[in-house]
């Protein structure tokens, strides 16, 4: 399920898009060389689905420092 979302990380709002969403978490894709760390806690907002949750970074895949995919587990 692809939806626009916002990520709040260290006081900065970042735009992203979900690749999939489940009860326990989501995979998101972002443009730019964002350096997420595994086990880092961020806040995700998916307005279309009324989801506002802290989430833990489970994994990160970077593609040419232009696009990152991030696996999140909702807290």
C-alpha positions in Angstrom: 0.0 0.0 0.0 1.7 3.2 -1.1 0.9 6.4 0.8 2.6 9.7 1.3 4.0 10.0 4.9 6.1 12.2 7.1 9.0 11.1 9.2 10.0 13.2 12.3 13.7 12.5 13.0 15.8 14.6 15.4 13.4 17.5 15.2 13.3 17.5 11.3 10.3 16.6 9.2 11.1 14.5 6.2 8.9 13.4 3.3 8.6 9.7 2.4 6.3 7.2 0.8 5.3 3.8 2.1 6.0 0.8 0.0 3.9 -1.5 2.2 2.2 -1.3 5.6 1.3 -4.0 8.0 -0.1 -4.1 11.6 3.4 -4.3 12.9 5.3 -1.9 10.7 6.0 -0.4 7.3 8.6 -0.2 4.6 9.2 3.4 3.4 11.2 4.8 0.5 13.0 8.2 0.7 15.0 10.3 -1.6 18.4 11.7 -0.4 21.3 10.3 1.5 19.6 10.1 4.9 21.8 8.1 7.4 19.3 6.1 9.5 20.8 3.8 12.1 19.3 0.4 13.0 17.3 0.5 16.2 17.0 4.3 16.0 13.5 5.5 17.0 11.7 7.9 14.7 8.0 9.1 14.4 5.9 8.3 11.4 2.7 10.0 10.3 0.5 8.5 7.5 -2.3 10.9 7.3 -4.5 8.9 4.9 -4.7 6.0 7.3 -4.6 8.1 10.5 -1.4 6.5 11.7 0.8 8.4 14.1 3.4 6.2 15.8 6.9 5.9 17.0 8.8 3.3 15.0 12.1 1.6 15.4 14.4 1.3 12.3 14.9 -2.5 11.6 16.9 -2.3 8.4 18.2 0.2 5.8 19.0 -0.3 2.2 20.7 2.5 0.3 20.8 2.8 -3.5 23.5 5.1 -4.9 23.0 7.6 -2.0 19.9 8.9 -3.9 17.2 6.6 -2.6 16.9 4.7 0.7 14.4 2.0 1.7 13.9 1.7 5.5 12.1 -1.1 7.3 10.2 0.2 10.4 8.6 -1.6 13.3 5.8 0.3 15.0 6.3 0.8 18.8 
